[in-house]
Amino acid sequence: MTIDHFQHKAENYEQDRNKVNTVGHIANAVLKYLKLDKTMQIMDFGSGTGLLLEKIAPFVGRITAVDISSSMNKILEDKSDNLGCELEILEIDLSKSSLDKKFDRIISSMTMHHIEDIQKMFKNFYSMLSDNGVIAIADLDIEDGSFHTQNTGVYHFGFDRETFLNAAKQAGFKNLNIVSAASAVRPNGEYNIFILTGNK
């Protein structure tokens, strides 16, 4: 059974205004760099309580939210009637399995540093995208390990952008671009967040 590392954080997760504001900036970057329309089916990988997808929902037809935290998924489920698009919630670990589905877009915010093998995950994303599908993956620049108050379930203290981009390139993605998207303010300081885009 998978341990829910977010069980004790879920209920108060959205009361942290800095976290909410950070995801808002990431959502703005996703909307800036991705073309979206109401015919599209997209996946939000590591969807949590839905802070990112609720900003994206009005612009697409259907979102499949994927997260391993049952406590986070429960909070998202409570929002489902007010999102403005169809919602499917899947509680699975995509680092260990795959979905027999195709998506027009895959988005993700601050989840990849919880994934041990990012090369494998990018290959998984590639296999789940429709032809010409696009990814938009936001995560941390390299940091000193102080971003999280405790690092259980954290495999990477951020990423070197070139290394991250090359992992996507090796998986087959084309037209790759990586730019700053937001900053996350924490008691220990401010941390830069990038967004990587590319297409199948």
GIWO-V517715 format. One record per pair of residues at least 24 apart in sequence whose C-alpha atoms are under 7 Angstrom apart, sorted by the first residue. I is the first residue (numbers start at 1). J is the second residue. If there is no record, write none. Layout:
[[I/J] [I/J]]
//
This chain:
[[4/69] [6/69] [7/71] [10/71] [10/72] [18/184] [18/185] [20/51] [22/182] [22/183] [22/184] [23/51] [23/52] [25/181] [25/182] [26/181] [26/182] [27/52] [27/55] [27/56] [29/181] [30/136] [36/60] [40/104] [41/103] [41/104] [42/103] [42/104] [42/105] [42/106] [43/103] [43/105] [43/106] [43/107] [44/106] [44/107] [44/108] [45/107] [45/108] [46/108] [46/111] [48/72] [48/73] [49/73] [49/75] [49/76] [50/76] [54/83] [57/83] [57/84] [57/85] [58/83] [58/84] [58/85] [60/85] [61/85] [61/86] [62/86] [62/87] [63/87] [63/88] [64/88] [64/89] [65/89] [65/90] [66/90] [66/91] [66/92] [67/91] [67/92] [68/92] [68/93] [95/121] [98/124] [99/128] [101/128] [102/128] [102/129] [102/130] [103/128] [103/129] [103/130] [104/129] [104/130] [104/133] [104/134] [105/129] [105/133] [105/134] [105/135] [106/134] [106/135] [106/136] [107/135] [107/136] [107/137] [108/136] [108/137] [108/138] [109/137] [109/138] [109/139] [110/138] [110/139] [110/140] [111/139] [112/139] [113/154] [113/155] [113/156] [113/157] [113/158] [114/153] [114/154] [114/155] [114/156] [115/155] [116/155] [119/167] [119/168] [119/171] [122/168] [122/171] [123/171] [126/171] [126/200] [131/200] [132/199] [132/200] [133/199] [133/200] [134/197] [134/198] [134/199] [134/200] [135/197] [135/198] [135/199] [136/195] [136/196] [136/197] [137/195] [137/196] [137/197] [138/193] [138/194] [138/195] [138/196] [139/193] [139/194] [139/195] [140/192] [140/193] [140/194] [141/192] [141/193] [141/194] [146/188] [172/200] [173/198] [173/199] [173/200] [174/198] [174/199] [174/200] [175/199]]
//
